[in-house]
Amino acid sequence: FPTRRSSDLLEVGAYRVTQAWTETGAEWGVADGVDAWSGGPGGTFVTPPEFTVAIEAGAQGSYQWDLTPLVQEWVDGVTPNHGVELFADNALNTELRFGARENNTRPIRPVLEVTFTPPASP
């Protein structure tokens, strides 16, 4: 449930993170409170993004990033699951805010929706 202040369309990509990090230690310059991101400040991730969503100026609401192929790689053990980073290449002089899971307003909290189809029985 982001809010945004700018006059342009913002392309927000979901990028696969390639370095382990900790929730309590990750910041702009460090991944775990001590060690720097190996890709430089802001995180270590793979380009291009897995999925991109366009967010209009002043928009408030819900947005979805379809990460099905990436999640399947995690399930299959192809790539380690270090999560995703939401990042906008054209975000210069803009502000984009997403609610955190700790937010007191439940509808503003992020939601993870997983659809699982079990494999067919032999």
The 8 nearest C-alpha neighbors of each residue, nearest first, counted from 0:
[[1, 60, 61, 107, 97, 98, 59, 2],
 [2, 0, 97, 96, 59, 95, 60, 3],
 [1, 3, 59, 96, 95, 58, 57, 0],
 [2, 4, 95, 57, 94, 56, 5, 58],
 [3, 5, 94, 57, 93, 56, 95, 2],
 [6, 4, 56, 93, 7, 3, 57, 94],
 [5, 7, 56, 8, 4, 57, 55, 93],
 [8, 6, 5, 56, 9, 55, 54, 93],
 [7, 9, 55, 54, 56, 53, 10, 6],
 [8, 10, 54, 53, 11, 7, 55, 89],
 [11, 9, 53, 87, 52, 51, 54, 12],
 [12, 10, 87, 52, 51, 86, 9, 53],
 [11, 13, 51, 48, 86, 85, 50, 87],
 [12, 14, 85, 48, 50, 84, 49, 83],
 [13, 15, 48, 84, 83, 49, 44, 45],
 [16, 14, 83, 44, 45, 82, 17, 84],
 [15, 17, 44, 83, 81, 82, 43, 18],
 [18, 16, 44, 43, 81, 15, 19, 45],
 [17, 19, 16, 43, 81, 20, 36, 44],
 [18, 20, 81, 17, 30, 21, 31, 16],
 [21, 19, 30, 31, 25, 18, 22, 24],
 [22, 20, 31, 24, 23, 25, 30, 19],
 [21, 23, 24, 25, 20, 31, 30, 26],
 [22, 24, 21, 25, 31, 32, 26, 20],
 [23, 25, 32, 31, 21, 22, 26, 30],
 [26, 24, 30, 31, 21, 29, 22, 32],
 [25, 27, 29, 28, 30, 24, 32, 41],
 [26, 28, 41, 40, 29, 42, 25, 30],
 [29, 27, 40, 26, 35, 41, 36, 30],
 [30, 28, 35, 36, 26, 34, 25, 32],
 [31, 29, 25, 20, 36, 35, 34, 32],
 [30, 32, 24, 21, 25, 20, 33, 29],
 [31, 33, 24, 29, 25, 30, 34, 26],
 [34, 32, 31, 29, 35, 30, 24, 25],
 [35, 33, 29, 30, 31, 32, 36, 37],
 [36, 34, 29, 28, 30, 37, 33, 39],
 [35, 37, 39, 29, 30, 38, 42, 43],
 [36, 38, 39, 35, 43, 18, 42, 40],
 [39, 37, 43, 36, 42, 40, 44, 41],
 [40, 38, 36, 37, 42, 41, 43, 28],
 [41, 39, 28, 27, 42, 36, 38, 29],
 [42, 40, 27, 28, 39, 43, 36, 26],
 [43, 41, 36, 40, 38, 44, 39, 27],
 [42, 44, 38, 17, 16, 36, 18, 37],
 [43, 45, 16, 17, 15, 14, 42, 46],
 [46, 44, 15, 14, 47, 16, 17, 48],
 [47, 45, 48, 44, 14, 15, 49, 12],
 [46, 48, 45, 49, 14, 12, 50, 13],
 [49, 47, 14, 46, 12, 13, 50, 51],
 [48, 50, 13, 14, 47, 66, 15, 51],
 [49, 51, 48, 13, 12, 64, 65, 66],
 [52, 50, 12, 11, 10, 13, 48, 53],
 [51, 53, 11, 10, 12, 54, 64, 50],
 [54, 52, 10, 9, 11, 8, 55, 51],
 [55, 53, 9, 8, 10, 52, 56, 58],
 [56, 54, 8, 58, 57, 9, 53, 7],
 [57, 55, 6, 5, 58, 7, 8, 3],
 [56, 58, 3, 4, 55, 2, 59, 5],
 [59, 57, 55, 56, 2, 3, 60, 54],
 [60, 58, 2, 1, 0, 57, 61, 3],
 [59, 61, 0, 1, 58, 62, 2, 107],
 [60, 62, 0, 63, 59, 1, 107, 109],
 [61, 63, 60, 64, 0, 52, 1, 54],
 [64, 62, 65, 61, 52, 51, 66, 50],
 [63, 65, 50, 66, 52, 51, 62, 13],
 [66, 64, 67, 63, 50, 49, 68, 51],
 [65, 67, 69, 68, 64, 70, 49, 50],
 [66, 68, 70, 69, 65, 71, 72, 113],
 [69, 67, 71, 70, 66, 72, 65, 49],
 [70, 68, 72, 71, 66, 67, 73, 49],
 [69, 71, 73, 67, 72, 68, 66, 74],
 [70, 72, 74, 68, 73, 69, 75, 67],
 [73, 71, 77, 75, 69, 70, 74, 78],
 [74, 72, 70, 76, 71, 75, 78, 80],
 [73, 75, 71, 72, 76, 70, 77, 78],
 [76, 74, 72, 73, 77, 71, 78, 70],
 [77, 75, 73, 74, 78, 72, 79, 71],
 [78, 76, 72, 75, 73, 79, 74, 71],
 [77, 79, 73, 76, 72, 80, 75, 69],
 [80, 78, 73, 81, 76, 77, 17, 72],
 [81, 79, 82, 73, 78, 16, 17, 70],
 [80, 82, 16, 19, 17, 79, 18, 83],
 [83, 81, 80, 16, 15, 84, 17, 14],
 [84, 82, 15, 16, 14, 13, 85, 81],
 [83, 85, 14, 13, 86, 16, 15, 82],
 [86, 84, 13, 12, 11, 14, 83, 87],
 [85, 87, 12, 11, 84, 88, 13, 14],
 [88, 86, 11, 90, 89, 10, 12, 9],
 [87, 89, 90, 86, 10, 11, 91, 12],
 [88, 90, 87, 91, 9, 10, 11, 93],
 [91, 89, 87, 93, 88, 92, 9, 94],
 [90, 92, 93, 89, 88, 94, 87, 5],
 [93, 91, 90, 94, 5, 89, 4, 95],
 [94, 92, 90, 91, 5, 4, 95, 3],
 [93, 95, 4, 3, 96, 92, 5, 90],
 [94, 96, 3, 2, 1, 93, 97, 4],
 [97, 95, 1, 2, 3, 94, 98, 0],
 [98, 96, 1, 0, 99, 95, 2, 109],
 [97, 99, 108, 107, 0, 102, 109, 96],
 [100, 98, 101, 102, 108, 109, 97, 107],
 [99, 101, 108, 102, 109, 98, 107, 105],
 [100, 102, 99, 103, 108, 98, 104, 105],
 [101, 103, 99, 104, 100, 108, 98, 105],
 [104, 102, 105, 101, 108, 107, 100, 106],
 [105, 103, 102, 107, 106, 108, 101, 98],
 [104, 106, 107, 108, 103, 102, 100, 109],
 [107, 105, 108, 104, 0, 109, 98, 102],
 [108, 106, 0, 98, 105, 104, 109, 102],
 [109, 107, 100, 98, 105, 99, 106, 102],
 [110, 108, 100, 98, 99, 107, 111, 0],
 [111, 109, 112, 108, 100, 107, 106, 63],
 [112, 110, 113, 109, 63, 108, 114, 64],
 [111, 113, 110, 114, 63, 115, 109, 65],
 [112, 114, 115, 111, 67, 70, 110, 116],
 [115, 113, 112, 116, 67, 117, 111, 70],
 [116, 114, 117, 113, 118, 112, 67, 71],
 [115, 117, 118, 114, 119, 113, 71, 120],
 [118, 116, 115, 119, 120, 114, 121, 113],
 [119, 117, 120, 116, 121, 115, 114, 74],
 [118, 120, 121, 117, 116, 115, 114, 75],
 [119, 121, 118, 117, 116, 115, 75, 114],
 [120, 119, 118, 117, 116, 115, 75, 74]]
